[in-house]
């Protein structure tokens, strides 16, 4: 998952810009993964909304731009 994808999804789900900034700043030190984002969102009082991306056992952590996962909103 790219930083831009994570930001867009968090905005879509109603996460405040301030909280997005906090989470993205922490991600500079770690890999951006759906599970890490959910952990950080939960610490800030939000529900976990990336869990569907890692509950299936697939590791979607961001490695290189060629490995980023595209999401179809119609699914």
C-alpha beads as a LAMMPS data file, in Angstrom:
LAMMPS data file: protein, C-alpha beads

75 atoms
74 bonds

1 atom types
1 bond types

-500.0 500.0 xlo xhi
-500.0 500.0 ylo yhi
-500.0 500.0 zlo zhi

Masses

1 110.0

Atoms # bond

1 1 1 0.000 0.000 0.000
2 1 1 1.366 3.394 -0.898
3 1 1 1.288 6.390 1.404
4 1 1 -1.129 8.105 -0.981
5 1 1 -3.513 5.116 -0.972
6 1 1 -3.457 5.007 2.823
7 1 1 -4.186 8.731 3.095
8 1 1 -7.085 8.536 0.638
9 1 1 -8.651 5.573 2.435
10 1 1 -8.322 7.240 5.834
11 1 1 -9.895 10.460 4.485
12 1 1 -12.727 8.440 2.939
13 1 1 -13.384 6.783 6.310
14 1 1 -13.538 10.093 8.170
15 1 1 -10.168 10.187 9.922
16 1 1 -9.217 13.770 10.784
17 1 1 -6.355 15.388 8.877
18 1 1 -4.447 15.862 12.135
19 1 1 -4.714 12.145 12.954
20 1 1 -3.732 11.198 9.401
21 1 1 -0.628 13.371 9.758
22 1 1 0.256 11.656 13.057
23 1 1 -0.113 8.174 11.569
24 1 1 1.780 8.974 8.352
25 1 1 4.613 10.530 10.386
26 1 1 4.902 7.280 12.361
27 1 1 4.892 5.302 9.104
28 1 1 8.092 7.046 8.024
29 1 1 9.860 4.839 10.551
30 1 1 8.023 1.634 9.583
31 1 1 6.542 -0.150 6.618
32 1 1 3.104 1.023 5.577
33 1 1 0.920 -2.013 6.060
34 1 1 -2.835 -2.281 6.562
35 1 1 -2.357 -3.982 9.939
36 1 1 0.021 -1.270 11.196
37 1 1 -2.428 1.425 10.067
38 1 1 -5.276 -0.317 11.899
39 1 1 -3.162 -0.575 15.049
40 1 1 -2.414 3.154 14.946
41 1 1 -6.029 4.077 14.162
42 1 1 -7.224 1.995 17.093
43 1 1 -4.791 3.800 19.426
44 1 1 -6.427 7.077 18.347
45 1 1 -9.940 5.750 19.006
46 1 1 -10.978 4.791 15.471
47 1 1 -12.361 1.469 14.325
48 1 1 -10.129 -0.890 12.357
49 1 1 -11.102 -0.480 8.711
50 1 1 -8.113 -1.930 6.850
51 1 1 -8.584 -5.398 8.409
52 1 1 -10.230 -6.842 5.297
53 1 1 -6.881 -6.446 3.533
54 1 1 -4.928 -8.665 5.925
55 1 1 -7.575 -11.022 7.304
56 1 1 -7.242 -13.097 4.131
57 1 1 -3.639 -14.001 5.027
58 1 1 -2.086 -12.018 2.177
59 1 1 0.776 -9.708 3.126
60 1 1 -0.019 -6.357 1.488
61 1 1 2.787 -4.387 3.119
62 1 1 4.317 -1.800 0.843
63 1 1 7.548 -2.990 -0.737
64 1 1 7.959 -1.186 -4.070
65 1 1 5.565 0.732 -6.318
66 1 1 5.266 -2.314 -8.577
67 1 1 3.872 -4.344 -5.647
68 1 1 1.170 -1.908 -4.609
69 1 1 -2.334 -3.315 -4.563
70 1 1 -5.010 -1.575 -6.613
71 1 1 -8.514 -1.526 -5.161
72 1 1 -11.704 -1.513 -7.156
73 1 1 -14.327 0.417 -5.214
74 1 1 -17.116 -1.488 -6.967
75 1 1 -16.075 -4.775 -5.252

Bonds

1 1 1 2
2 1 2 3
3 1 3 4
4 1 4 5
5 1 5 6
6 1 6 7
7 1 7 8
8 1 8 9
9 1 9 10
10 1 10 11
11 1 11 12
12 1 12 13
13 1 13 14
14 1 14 15
15 1 15 16
16 1 16 17
17 1 17 18
18 1 18 19
19 1 19 20
20 1 20 21
21 1 21 22
22 1 22 23
23 1 23 24
24 1 24 25
25 1 25 26
26 1 26 27
27 1 27 28
28 1 28 29
29 1 29 30
30 1 30 31
31 1 31 32
32 1 32 33
33 1 33 34
34 1 34 35
35 1 35 36
36 1 36 37
37 1 37 38
38 1 38 39
39 1 39 40
40 1 40 41
41 1 41 42
42 1 42 43
43 1 43 44
44 1 44 45
45 1 45 46
46 1 46 47
47 1 47 48
48 1 48 49
49 1 49 50
50 1 50 51
51 1 51 52
52 1 52 53
53 1 53 54
54 1 54 55
55 1 55 56
56 1 56 57
57 1 57 58
58 1 58 59
59 1 59 60
60 1 60 61
61 1 61 62
62 1 62 63
63 1 63 64
64 1 64 65
65 1 65 66
66 1 66 67
67 1 67 68
68 1 68 69
69 1 69 70
70 1 70 71
71 1 71 72
72 1 72 73
73 1 73 74
74 1 74 75
